[in-house]
Amino acid sequence: MVLRTRGKARRLTRRLLPLAPILLFAGMLALMQWVAGMPVTWLWLKTILVSLATMAVVRFLPWDRWLFRLRAGSFLFQMALFTLFVRHFAFVLAAEGRRALTARSLSVPHRYGPGWFRSLAWAVGAFFTRSIVRAERFYAAQWVRGIGE
């Protein structure tokens, strides 16, 4: 009975783990409003709700099949292409972040201890550097094709 509960807890943790950065962002947003002396608005809750709705839509709707049924020049076709584009890069960034944190965990002997925060900062910095380089290459490719502005 205990093993079954632990397995369910692990599955639930694995499913809720992608929400951690969103919850951190929303919490920091509310904290910055409070520290600045501003009234804490509902923006933090709206951020979480929009993220949950977007995650559900992207995960459960068959975007790939719907795209081929739309007329090529229609507004809905352009919106579907944009959504597929964002979905693709969200998966690419998630894989890139996973790779950076895996490399960090393999290079640091202890999870916490001397220098653990510095290694985490370097891993996050490398992630953002790679993301910016990838975005610049993508923008240059779009510019060459005549799509960029």
SETORVO-978422 format. One record per residue: residue number from 1; y, z, x of N, C-alpha, C, O, CB in turn. Coordinates in steps of 0.02 Angstrom, whole numbers, padded with zeros to 5 digits, always signed. Glycine has a CB too. Example, Ala and Ser with C-alpha at 12.3 -4.5 7.8 and 13.67 -1.06 7.14 Angstrom:
BEGIN
<pt 1 <-00284 +00390 +00660> <-00225 +00390 +00615> <-00165 +00390 +00660> <-00166 +00423 +00712> <-00224 +00452 +00565>>,
<pt 2 <-00112 +00354 +00642> <-00053 +00357 +00684> <+00002 +00394 +00645> <+00057 +00402 +00670> <-00030 +00286 +00704>>,
END
This chain:
BEGIN
<pt 1 <-00060 +00000 +00041> <+00000 +00000 +00000> <+00063 +00000 +00043> <+00112 -00033 +00026> <+00000 +00060 -00046>>,
<pt 2 <+00062 +00037 +00098> <+00120 +00040 +00142> <+00132 -00027 +00176> <+00189 -00048 +00184> <+00111 +00096 +00194>>,
<pt 3 <+00077 -00060 +00196> <+00085 -00125 +00229> <+00116 -00176 +00183> <+00156 -00217 +00205> <+00017 -00149 +00254>>,
<pt 4 <+00098 -00175 +00119> <+00126 -00222 +00072> <+00201 -00210 +00064> <+00239 -00258 +00060> <+00090 -00216 +00004>>,
<pt 5 <+00222 -00148 +00061> <+00293 -00131 +00054> <+00331 -00153 +00116> <+00387 -00179 +00111> <+00302 -00056 +00042>>,
<pt 6 <+00303 -00143 +00175> <+00337 -00165 +00236> <+00343 -00240 +00239> <+00394 -00266 +00260> <+00299 -00140 +00298>>,
<pt 7 <+00292 -00276 +00216> <+00294 -00348 +00215> <+00349 -00373 +00168> <+00385 -00421 +00183> <+00227 -00377 +00194>>,
<pt 8 <+00354 -00341 +00110> <+00406 -00359 +00062> <+00475 -00344 +00091> <+00523 -00382 +00082> <+00396 -00323 -00005>>,
<pt 9 <+00480 -00288 +00124> <+00545 -00269 +00154> <+00564 -00319 +00209> <+00622 -00337 +00214> <+00541 -00198 +00184>>,
<pt 10 <+00515 -00341 +00248> <+00529 -00391 +00300> <+00552 -00456 +00270> <+00599 -00487 +00294> <+00468 -00401 +00343>>,
<pt 11 <+00517 -00479 +00217> <+00537 -00541 +00184> <+00607 -00536 +00154> <+00646 -00583 +00160> <+00486 -00559 +00130>>,
<pt 12 <+00622 -00480 +00123> <+00688 -00470 +00094> <+00741 -00469 +00149> <+00795 -00497 +00141> <+00690 -00405 +00053>>,
<pt 13 <+00726 -00436 +00204> <+00773 -00434 +00260> <+00784 -00503 +00288> <+00841 -00522 +00304> <+00748 -00387 +00315>>,
<pt 14 <+00731 -00542 +00295> <+00736 -00610 +00321> <+00778 -00654 +00275> <+00815 -00697 +00299> <+00667 -00641 +00330>>,
<pt 15 <+00773 -00643 +00210> <+00813 -00684 +00163> <+00886 -00662 +00160> <+00930 -00703 +00148> <+00783 -00679 +00094>>,
<pt 16 <+00898 -00598 +00172> <+00967 -00573 +00169> <+01004 -00578 +00235> <+01065 -00569 +00237> <+00967 -00502 +00145>>,
<pt 17 <+00968 -00591 +00289> <+00999 -00595 +00355> <+01054 -00648 +00360> <+01104 -00635 +00393> <+00946 -00609 +00407>>,
<pt 18 <+01048 -00707 +00329> <+01103 -00755 +00333> <+01168 -00730 +00300> <+01221 -00758 +00313> <+01082 -00819 +00300>>,
<pt 19 <+01164 -00679 +00259> <+01224 -00652 +00227> <+01262 -00604 +00273> <+01320 -00587 +00259> <+01206 -00616 +00163>>,
<pt 20 <+01232 -00582 +00327> <+01264 -00534 +00372> <+01331 -00558 +00398> <+01379 -00519 +00396> <+01218 -00518 +00430>>,
<pt 21 <+01338 -00620 +00424> <+01404 -00641 +00448> <+01456 -00645 +00392> <+01514 -00631 +00403> <+01398 -00708 +00482>>,
<pt 22 <+01434 -00664 +00333> <+01481 -00669 +00277> <+01504 -00600 +00256> <+01564 -00590 +00242> <+01448 -00706 +00217>>,
<pt 23 <+01458 -00552 +00253> <+01477 -00484 +00236> <+01522 -00454 +00289> <+01569 -00418 +00273> <+01415 -00441 +00226>>,
<pt 24 <+01508 -00469 +00352> <+01550 -00444 +00407> <+01620 -00474 +00401> <+01670 -00438 +00409> <+01519 -00462 +00475>>,
<pt 25 <+01624 -00539 +00388> <+01689 -00572 +00381> <+01728 -00542 +00322> <+01787 -00526 +00328> <+01680 -00647 +00371>>,
<pt 26 <+01694 -00534 +00265> <+01728 -00506 +00206> <+01751 -00434 +00218> <+01805 -00414 +00197> <+01682 -00509 +00145>>,
<pt 27 <+01709 -00396 +00252> <+01728 -00327 +00267> <+01787 -00323 +00315> <+01832 -00282 +00306> <+01669 -00290 +00297>>,
<pt 28 <+01787 -00367 +00366> <+01843 -00368 +00412> <+01907 -00391 +00378> <+01962 -00368 +00394> <+01828 -00414 +00472>>,
<pt 29 <+01900 -00437 +00331> <+01958 -00460 +00293> <+01989 -00403 +00253> <+02050 -00393 +00254> <+01938 -00517 +00246>>,
<pt 30 <+01948 -00365 +00219> <+01972 -00308 +00181> <+02001 -00254 +00228> <+02051 -00223 +00212> <+01916 -00278 +00137>>,
<pt 31 <+01968 -00244 +00285> <+01992 -00194 +00333> <+02060 -00213 +00361> <+02104 -00171 +00368> <+01941 -00186 +00389>>,
<pt 32 <+02069 -00278 +00377> <+02133 -00300 +00404> <+02189 -00292 +00353> <+02245 -00275 +00370> <+02129 -00372 +00428>>,
<pt 33 <+02173 -00306 +00289> <+02224 -00296 +00237> <+02242 -00222 +00231> <+02301 -00205 +00224> <+02198 -00322 +00169>>,
<pt 34 <+02192 -00178 +00235> <+02205 -00107 +00229> <+02244 -00080 +00289> <+02290 -00041 +00280> <+02139 -00069 +00221>>,
<pt 35 <+02225 -00102 +00350> <+02259 -00079 +00411> <+02332 -00103 +00412> <+02376 -00067 +00435> <+02222 -00104 +00473>>,
<pt 36 <+02344 -00163 +00386> <+02412 -00191 +00386> <+02456 -00159 +00332> <+02516 -00173 +00328> <+02410 -00266 +00376>>,
<pt 37 <+02427 -00116 +00291> <+02466 -00084 +00239> <+02473 -00126 +00176> <+02512 -00109 +00131> <+02533 -00066 +00265>>,
<pt 38 <+02437 -00181 +00174> <+02439 -00224 +00115> <+02390 -00198 +00063> <+02343 -00163 +00080> <+02423 -00298 +00134>>,
<pt 39 <+02402 -00214 +00000> <+02351 -00195 -00049> <+02288 -00236 -00039> <+02291 -00297 -00027> <+02379 -00205 -00121>>,
<pt 40 <+02232 -00204 -00042> <+02168 -00238 -00032> <+02153 -00278 -00095> <+02142 -00249 -00149> <+02110 -00187 -00016>>,
<pt 41 <+02152 -00343 -00088> <+02142 -00387 -00145> <+02067 -00399 -00156> <+02026 -00370 -00120> <+02178 -00454 -00134>>,
<pt 42 <+02051 -00439 -00204> <+01981 -00456 -00219> <+01958 -00516 -00178> <+01905 -00544 -00193> <+01973 -00470 -00294>>,
<pt 43 <+01995 -00535 -00128> <+01977 -00593 -00088> <+01910 -00584 -00053> <+01872 -00631 -00045> <+02031 -00608 -00036>>,
<pt 44 <+01896 -00523 -00031> <+01832 -00509 +00002> <+01774 -00521 -00044> <+01722 -00548 -00024> <+01831 -00437 +00029>>,
<pt 45 <+01781 -00500 -00108> <+01727 -00510 -00156> <+01720 -00584 -00175> <+01664 -00609 -00183> <+01739 -00468 -00219>>,
<pt 46 <+01776 -00618 -00182> <+01774 -00690 -00198> <+01741 -00728 -00141> <+01704 -00776 -00153> <+01845 -00717 -00210>>,
<pt 47 <+01753 -00708 -00079> <+01721 -00740 -00021> <+01646 -00733 -00025> <+01610 -00782 -00014> <+01747 -00710 +00044>>,
<pt 48 <+01622 -00675 -00041> <+01550 -00663 -00045> <+01520 -00703 -00103> <+01468 -00733 -00095> <+01536 -00588 -00054>>,
<pt 49 <+01554 -00702 -00161> <+01527 -00738 -00219> <+01525 -00813 -00208> <+01477 -00846 -00227> <+01569 -00722 -00281>>,
<pt 50 <+01578 -00841 -00179> <+01579 -00913 -00165> <+01525 -00931 -00115> <+01493 -00983 -00121> <+01648 -00935 -00140>>,
<pt 51 <+01516 -00890 -00065> <+01464 -00903 -00015> <+01394 -00901 -00046> <+01352 -00944 -00032> <+01468 -00853 +00042>>,
<pt 52 <+01382 -00852 -00089> <+01317 -00848 -00123> <+01305 -00908 -00168> <+01250 -00936 -00169> <+01312 -00784 -00164>>,
<pt 53 <+01357 -00928 -00205> <+01350 -00986 -00249> <+01338 -01050 -00209> <+01296 -01091 -00228> <+01413 -00994 -00293>>,
<pt 54 <+01374 -01058 -00154> <+01365 -01117 -00112> <+01295 -01118 -00081> <+01263 -01171 -00078> <+01418 -01119 -00058>>,
<pt 55 <+01272 -01061 -00058> <+01205 -01058 -00029> <+01152 -01076 -00081> <+01105 -01111 -00065> <+01192 -00988 +00000>>,
<pt 56 <+01161 -01052 -00142> <+01112 -01067 -00195> <+01113 -01142 -00212> <+01060 -01172 -00219> <+01127 -01025 -00258>>,
<pt 57 <+01172 -01171 -00218> <+01177 -01242 -00235> <+01148 -01285 -00180> <+01110 -01331 -00194> <+01251 -01261 -00248>>,
<pt 58 <+01165 -01270 -00118> <+01140 -01311 -00062> <+01065 -01304 -00055> <+01031 -01352 -00038> <+01175 -01290 +00003>>,
<pt 59 <+01038 -01245 -00068> <+00967 -01234 -00058> <+00924 -01263 -00114> <+00871 -01291 -00100> <+00953 -01161 -00052>>,
<pt 60 <+00945 -01258 -00176> <+00901 -01273 -00231> <+00911 -01342 -00263> <+00866 -01365 -00298> <+00908 -01222 -00282>>,
<pt 61 <+00967 -01374 -00253> <+00977 -01440 -00283> <+00951 -01495 -00237> <+00962 -01492 -00176> <+01051 -01452 -00300>>,
<pt 62 <+00918 -01546 -00264> <+00891 -01600 -00223> <+00945 -01652 -00207> <+00945 -01706 -00237> <+00831 -01634 -00258>>,
<pt 63 <+00990 -01637 -00161> <+01046 -01681 -00145> <+01023 -01748 -00119> <+01052 -01800 -00136> <+01091 -01648 -00094>>,
<pt 64 <+00970 -01748 -00079> <+00947 -01810 -00049> <+00926 -01861 -00101> <+00941 -01921 -00094> <+00889 -01796 -00002>>,
<pt 65 <+00891 -01840 -00153> <+00868 -01886 -00205> <+00925 -01909 -00250> <+00926 -01966 -00272> <+00814 -01854 -00247>>,
<pt 66 <+00973 -01865 -00263> <+01030 -01883 -00307> <+01075 -01934 -00275> <+01107 -01974 -00309> <+01069 -01820 -00325>>,
<pt 67 <+01080 -01932 -00210> <+01126 -01976 -00175> <+01110 -02050 -00187> <+01155 -02090 -00194> <+01126 -01960 -00100>>,
<pt 68 <+01046 -02067 -00189> <+01027 -02137 -00197> <+01036 -02162 -00268> <+01033 -02222 -00280> <+00955 -02146 -00176>>,
<pt 69 <+01047 -02118 -00316> <+01057 -02138 -00385> <+01131 -02150 -00401> <+01147 -02175 -00455> <+01029 -02086 -00432>>,
<pt 70 <+01175 -02132 -00356> <+01247 -02139 -00369> <+01273 -02206 -00345> <+01246 -02237 -00300> <+01286 -02082 -00335>>,
<pt 71 <+01327 -02229 -00377> <+01360 -02290 -00357> <+01396 -02278 -00291> <+01427 -02225 -00282> <+01409 -02316 -00412>>,
<pt 72 <+01393 -02325 -00245> <+01416 -02315 -00176> <+01490 -02298 -00170> <+01508 -02260 -00125> <+01402 -02376 -00136>>,
<pt 73 <+01533 -02323 -00212> <+01604 -02310 -00204> <+01631 -02255 -00247> <+01692 -02242 -00245> <+01641 -02372 -00217>>,
<pt 74 <+01590 -02222 -00287> <+01615 -02173 -00335> <+01636 -02108 -00301> <+01617 -02093 -00245> <+01561 -02158 -00388>>,
<pt 75 <+01677 -02070 -00337> <+01700 -02006 -00312> <+01642 -01958 -00303> <+01640 -01920 -00254> <+01753 -01975 -00360>>,
<pt 76 <+01595 -01958 -00350> <+01537 -01914 -00345> <+01494 -01930 -00283> <+01467 -01885 -00252> <+01495 -01919 -00408>>,
<pt 77 <+01489 -01994 -00266> <+01453 -02015 -00207> <+01487 -01987 -00144> <+01453 -01962 -00099> <+01449 -02093 -00203>>,
<pt 78 <+01553 -01992 -00141> <+01589 -01965 -00084> <+01582 -01890 -00079> <+01574 -01863 -00024> <+01663 -01984 -00088>>,
<pt 79 <+01584 -01855 -00135> <+01575 -01783 -00134> <+01504 -01764 -00112> <+01495 -01715 -00075> <+01590 -01753 -00203>>,
<pt 80 <+01454 -01802 -00135> <+01385 -01789 -00114> <+01377 -01801 -00039> <+01342 -01763 -00005> <+01337 -01833 -00154>>,
<pt 81 <+01408 -01854 -00013> <+01404 -01867 +00059> <+01437 -01811 +00099> <+01411 -01789 +00150> <+01437 -01934 +00076>>,
<pt 82 <+01494 -01787 +00074> <+01528 -01732 +00108> <+01485 -01670 +00107> <+01481 -01634 +00157> <+01596 -01718 +00075>>,
<pt 83 <+01453 -01656 +00051> <+01410 -01597 +00045> <+01350 -01603 +00092> <+01331 -01554 +00124> <+01387 -01588 -00027>>,
<pt 84 <+01320 -01662 +00095> <+01265 -01672 +00142> <+01287 -01663 +00214> <+01251 -01636 +00255> <+01234 -01741 +00132>>,
<pt 85 <+01346 -01687 +00228> <+01375 -01681 +00295> <+01384 -01607 +00313> <+01365 -01585 +00368> <+01442 -01718 +00299>>,
<pt 86 <+01413 -01568 +00268> <+01424 -01497 +00280> <+01357 -01461 +00286> <+01349 -01417 +00329> <+01467 -01466 +00224>>,
<pt 87 <+01310 -01479 +00244> <+01243 -01448 +00246> <+01210 -01461 +00313> <+01181 -01416 +00344> <+01199 -01474 +00188>>,
<pt 88 <+01214 -01523 +00337> <+01184 -01540 +00401> <+01214 -01499 +00458> <+01178 -01472 +00499> <+01193 -01615 +00415>>,
<pt 89 <+01280 -01495 +00459> <+01311 -01458 +00514> <+01302 -01383 +00507> <+01304 -01347 +00557> <+01384 -01474 +00518>>,
<pt 90 <+01293 -01358 +00447> <+01277 -01286 +00439> <+01209 -01271 +00469> <+01201 -01220 +00502> <+01278 -01266 +00364>>,
<pt 91 <+01160 -01316 +00458> <+01094 -01307 +00488> <+01097 -01314 +00564> <+01064 -01278 +00600> <+01044 -01356 +00459>>,
<pt 92 <+01138 -01361 +00588> <+01145 -01371 +00660> <+01176 -01309 +00692> <+01152 -01286 +00744> <+01188 -01434 +00676>>,
<pt 93 <+01228 -01282 +00661> <+01261 -01222 +00689> <+01215 -01161 +00685> <+01215 -01120 +00731> <+01326 -01208 +00651>>,
<pt 94 <+01176 -01156 +00632> <+01129 -01100 +00627> <+01076 -01105 +00683> <+01059 -01054 +00713> <+01094 -01100 +00558>>,
<pt 95 <+01051 -01165 +00696> <+01001 -01173 +00749> <+01033 -01159 +00817> <+01001 -01129 +00861> <+00972 -01245 +00748>>,
<pt 96 <+01095 -01181 +00827> <+01130 -01169 +00890> <+01141 -01093 +00901> <+01131 -01068 +00956> <+01198 -01207 +00892>>,
<pt 97 <+01161 -01059 +00849> <+01170 -00986 +00854> <+01105 -00950 +00867> <+01103 -00903 +00907> <+01201 -00959 +00790>>,
<pt 98 <+01052 -00972 +00834> <+00986 -00942 +00846> <+00964 -00953 +00918> <+00937 -00907 +00949> <+00934 -00972 +00798>>,
<pt 99 <+00977 -01012 +00945> <+00959 -01026 +01015> <+00999 -00982 +01063> <+00971 -00956 +01111> <+00971 -01100 +01032>>,
<pt 100 <+01064 -00974 +01050> <+01105 -00933 +01094> <+01083 -00860 +01093> <+01079 -00828 +01146> <+01179 -00938 +01074>>,
<pt 101 <+01068 -00834 +01034> <+01047 -00764 +01030> <+00976 -00755 +01057> <+00960 -00701 +01083> <+01050 -00740 +00958>>,
<pt 102 <+00933 -00805 +01051> <+00867 -00801 +01081> <+00872 -00800 +01157> <+00838 -00761 +01190> <+00822 -00860 +01058>>,
<pt 103 <+00914 -00843 +01184> <+00925 -00843 +01257> <+00952 -00776 +01281> <+00932 -00751 +01333> <+00972 -00900 +01278>>,
<pt 104 <+00998 -00747 +01242> <+01025 -00683 +01260> <+00971 -00629 +01259> <+00967 -00588 +01305> <+01082 -00664 +01213>>,
<pt 105 <+00930 -00629 +01207> <+00879 -00577 +01202> <+00826 -00583 +01257> <+00797 -00534 +01278> <+00845 -00580 +01133>>,
<pt 106 <+00815 -00645 +01280> <+00767 -00654 +01335> <+00796 -00636 +01403> <+00759 -00619 +01449> <+00743 -00726 +01336>>,
<pt 107 <+00862 -00639 +01409> <+00892 -00624 +01474> <+00912 -00551 +01482> <+00921 -00527 +01538> <+00952 -00667 +01484>>,
<pt 108 <+00920 -00515 +01427> <+00940 -00445 +01430> <+00878 -00401 +01422> <+00841 -00408 +01373> <+00993 -00428 +01374>>,
<pt 109 <+00864 -00357 +01471> <+00803 -00318 +01468> <+00801 -00267 +01411> <+00748 -00253 +01383> <+00793 -00282 +01533>>,
<pt 110 <+00859 -00239 +01393> <+00862 -00188 +01340> <+00912 -00211 +01287> <+00963 -00241 +01303> <+00882 -00119 +01368>>,
<pt 111 <+00896 -00197 +01225> <+00940 -00218 +01171> <+01008 -00183 +01176> <+01060 -00215 +01168> <+00909 -00204 +01103>>,
<pt 112 <+01007 -00119 +01189> <+01069 -00081 +01198> <+01066 -00047 +01266> <+01013 -00029 +01290> <+01080 -00029 +01140>>,
<pt 113 <+01123 -00039 +01295> <+01127 -00008 +01360> <+01186 -00035 +01398> <+01231 -00065 +01368> <+01062 -00020 +01400>>,
<pt 114 <+01188 -00026 +01463> <+01245 -00050 +01501> <+01248 -00127 +01500> <+01199 -00161 +01516> <+01241 -00025 +01573>>,
<pt 115 <+01305 -00152 +01481> <+01316 -00224 +01482> <+01291 -00262 +01421> <+01295 -00323 +01420> <+01284 -00252 +01541>>,
<pt 116 <+01266 -00227 +01370> <+01238 -00264 +01313> <+01293 -00299 +01274> <+01282 -00355 +01249> <+01201 -00216 +01267>>,
<pt 117 <+01352 -00268 +01268> <+01405 -00300 +01230> <+01433 -00360 +01268> <+01450 -00411 +01238> <+01461 -00250 +01215>>,
<pt 118 <+01437 -00354 +01333> <+01462 -00410 +01373> <+01415 -00470 +01367> <+01438 -00527 +01362> <+01469 -00389 +01447>>,
<pt 119 <+01349 -00458 +01368> <+01302 -00514 +01361> <+01306 -00545 +01291> <+01300 -00606 +01284> <+01231 -00491 +01375>>,
<pt 120 <+01318 -00503 +01241> <+01326 -00530 +01173> <+01391 -00571 +01168> <+01392 -00623 +01136> <+01328 -00472 +01121>>,
<pt 121 <+01444 -00547 +01201> <+01507 -00584 +01200> <+01499 -00651 +01235> <+01526 -00701 +01212> <+01563 -00543 +01234>>,
<pt 122 <+01462 -00653 +01290> <+01450 -00716 +01325> <+01409 -00764 +01282> <+01421 -00824 +01282> <+01415 -00704 +01392>>,
<pt 123 <+01360 -00737 +01246> <+01318 -00780 +01203> <+01360 -00809 +01147> <+01353 -00868 +01131> <+01259 -00740 +01174>>,
<pt 124 <+01402 -00769 +01116> <+01445 -00793 +01062> <+01496 -00843 +01089> <+01510 -00893 +01057> <+01480 -00735 +01026>>,
<pt 125 <+01523 -00829 +01148> <+01570 -00875 +01179> <+01538 -00942 +01195> <+01569 -00995 +01185> <+01599 -00845 +01242>>,
<pt 126 <+01477 -00941 +01220> <+01441 -01004 +01234> <+01426 -01042 +01169> <+01429 -01103 +01168> <+01375 -00989 +01271>>,
<pt 127 <+01411 -01005 +01116> <+01399 -01037 +01051> <+01462 -01074 +01027> <+01458 -01131 +01005> <+01378 -00984 +00999>>,
<pt 128 <+01519 -01041 +01031> <+01581 -01073 +01008> <+01601 -01131 +01053> <+01626 -01182 +01029> <+01638 -01022 +01005>>,
<pt 129 <+01590 -01124 +01118> <+01605 -01179 +01164> <+01562 -01240 +01148> <+01588 -01296 +01145> <+01594 -01158 +01236>>,
<pt 130 <+01498 -01230 +01138> <+01454 -01286 +01120> <+01473 -01316 +01053> <+01469 -01377 +01044> <+01381 -01263 +01118>>,
<pt 131 <+01493 -01274 +01006> <+01513 -01299 +00940> <+01576 -01342 +00945> <+01580 -01394 +00912> <+01525 -01241 +00891>>,
<pt 132 <+01623 -01321 +00985> <+01685 -01360 +00992> <+01670 -01427 +01027> <+01697 -01478 +01007> <+01738 -01321 +01032>>,
<pt 133 <+01629 -01426 +01079> <+01611 -01488 +01113> <+01576 -01535 +01066> <+01589 -01595 +01066> <+01567 -01473 +01174>>,
<pt 134 <+01530 -01509 +01025> <+01494 -01550 +00977> <+01542 -01579 +00925> <+01536 -01637 +00907> <+01438 -01510 +00943>>,
<pt 135 <+01589 -01539 +00901> <+01638 -01564 +00852> <+01683 -01618 +00882> <+01699 -01667 +00849> <+01682 -01506 +00826>>,
<pt 136 <+01702 -01609 +00945> <+01744 -01660 +00978> <+01705 -01726 +00986> <+01733 -01780 +00975> <+01768 -01636 +01046>>,
<pt 137 <+01641 -01721 +01004> <+01601 -01782 +01011> <+01592 -01817 +00943> <+01594 -01878 +00939> <+01532 -01766 +01041>>,
<pt 138 <+01582 -01778 +00891> <+01575 -01807 +00825> <+01640 -01840 +00803> <+01639 -01896 +00776> <+01554 -01752 +00774>>,
<pt 139 <+01696 -01807 +00814> <+01760 -01835 +00796> <+01773 -01900 +00834> <+01799 -01948 +00806> <+01817 -01785 +00808>>,
<pt 140 <+01756 -01901 +00899> <+01766 -01962 +00939> <+01722 -02019 +00912> <+01744 -02076 +00910> <+01749 -01948 +01013>>,
<pt 141 <+01661 -02003 +00892> <+01617 -02054 +00864> <+01645 -02081 +00798> <+01642 -02141 +00785> <+01546 -02026 +00852>>,
<pt 142 <+01673 -02037 +00757> <+01703 -02060 +00694> <+01765 -02101 +00707> <+01778 -02150 +00671> <+01721 -02000 +00648>>,
<pt 143 <+01803 -02083 +00757> <+01863 -02120 +00775> <+01846 -02192 +00799> <+01879 -02240 +00780> <+01903 -02083 +00831>>,
<pt 144 <+01793 -02197 +00839> <+01772 -02262 +00864> <+01749 -02306 +00806> <+01761 -02367 +00806> <+01715 -02253 +00915>>,
<pt 145 <+01716 -02277 +00757> <+01692 -02315 +00699> <+01748 -02333 +00651> <+01738 -02373 +00605> <+01639 -02276 +00663>>,
<pt 146 <+01807 -02304 +00660> <+01862 -02318 +00615> <+01868 -02271 +00556> <+01908 -02283 +00511> <+01856 -02387 +00590>>,
<pt 147 <+01828 -02217 +00556> <+01829 -02170 +00500> <+01881 -02115 +00513> <+01912 -02090 +00466> <+01759 -02139 +00489>>,
<pt 148 <+01890 -02095 +00576> <+01935 -02040 +00594> <+02008 -02059 +00583> <+02027 -02117 +00580> <+01925 -02020 +00666>>,
<pt 149 <+02049 -02007 +00577> <+02120 -02018 +00567> <+02159 -01992 +00626> <+02221 -01997 +00627> <+02144 -01983 +00503>>,
END
